[in-house]
Amino acid sequence: MTYGETPSQTVGPYFAYGLTPVQYGYDFTDIANHVVAGRDAKGEHIRITGQVLDGKGEPVSDAMIEIWQADHEGAYSTEPVSIEDTGFRGFGRCGTGTDGQNRFMFETVKPGCVADASAPFINVTVFMRGMLTHAFTRLYFDDAHASNANCPVLQSVPADRRDTLIAKRTDTPTGPEYRFDIHMQGDTETVFFDV
C-alpha cells in the first residue's frame, strides 16, 4: 500500500511549541528560551517585547521569534554556551502563543557594536504559519542615535522605512524595556533582509 501526501497544511502552526516546548508546557528540553542573558551576565540588562502583526494589524498567536546577538562588548559566542557558565547565551527563542496579548519577550543585555558595524543591533528571525521560508530582520535601539546614523546596513534602508527597525525604549520599575513590533505586511511592514 502506498500513501499520498498529507493534505494542505505543509507549514505550521507548529514552530513555537515544537522549538520552545517548555514554554508550551511540554516536558522536553529547550536548547534556547527567552532568557538570553542571566542575572550574572555583564552589561546593561534589558527586556525586549513585541508582537508579530499580520497584514490587518492583528497579533499572530502562533509565531516564533529567534534572536542572535553579540554580548555587551560586541563579541559573538563562537561555540554553544551554557547560560550557567557565563550568564550569556547569545541566542534565544520565544513563541507568541502563551501570552494573553500574543507577545514575545526576551531577557538579555544590550549588545555592543560588532567589528563590522557602527551601531548595536540584534538579529531577528521570524517563523510563522504560511511562510515556507522564515524572515530575517534586525532590531536597532532608539537611544543609539549617533551610532545608528553611521551604521552602513541601517543607512542602506530607505529613510522612510528605517523606523520599522528601531526598538523604542521605556524605563520601567524593573529596568529598561524595548518595544519592537514586527509587521509582516501593510503600510508599516517591517524591513526584511534577503540573506
C-alpha positions, 0 to 999 in steps of 0.5 A: 500500500502506498500513501499520498501526501498529507493534505494542505497544511505543509507549514505550521502552526507548529514552530513555537511549541515544537522549538520552545516546548517548555514554554508550551508546557511540554516536558522536553528540553529547550536548547534556547528560551527567552532568557538570553542573558542571566542575572550574572551576565555583564552589561546593561540588562534589558527586556525586549517585547513585541508582537508579530502583526499580520497584514490587518494589524492583528497579533499572530498567536502562533509565531516564533521569534529567534534572536542572535546577538553579540554580548555587551562588548560586541563579541559573538559566542563562537561555540554553544554556551551554557547560560550557567557558565557565563550568564550569556547565551547569545541566542534565544527563542520565544513563541507568541502563543502563551501570552494573553496579548500574543507577545514575545519577550526576551531577557538579555543585555544590550549588545555592543557594536560588532567589528563590522558595524557602527551601531548595536543591533540584534538579529531577528528571525521570524517563523510563522504559519504560511511562510515556507521560508522564515524572515530575517530582520534586525532590531536597532535601539532608539537611544543609539542615535549617533551610532545608528546614523553611521551604521552602513546596513541601517543607512542602506534602508530607505529613510522612510522605512528605517523606523520599522527597525528601531526598538523604542525604549521605556524605563520601567520599575524593573529596568529598561524595556524595548518595544519592537513590533514586527509587521509582516505586511501593510503600510508599516511592514517591517524591513526584511533582509534577503540573506 
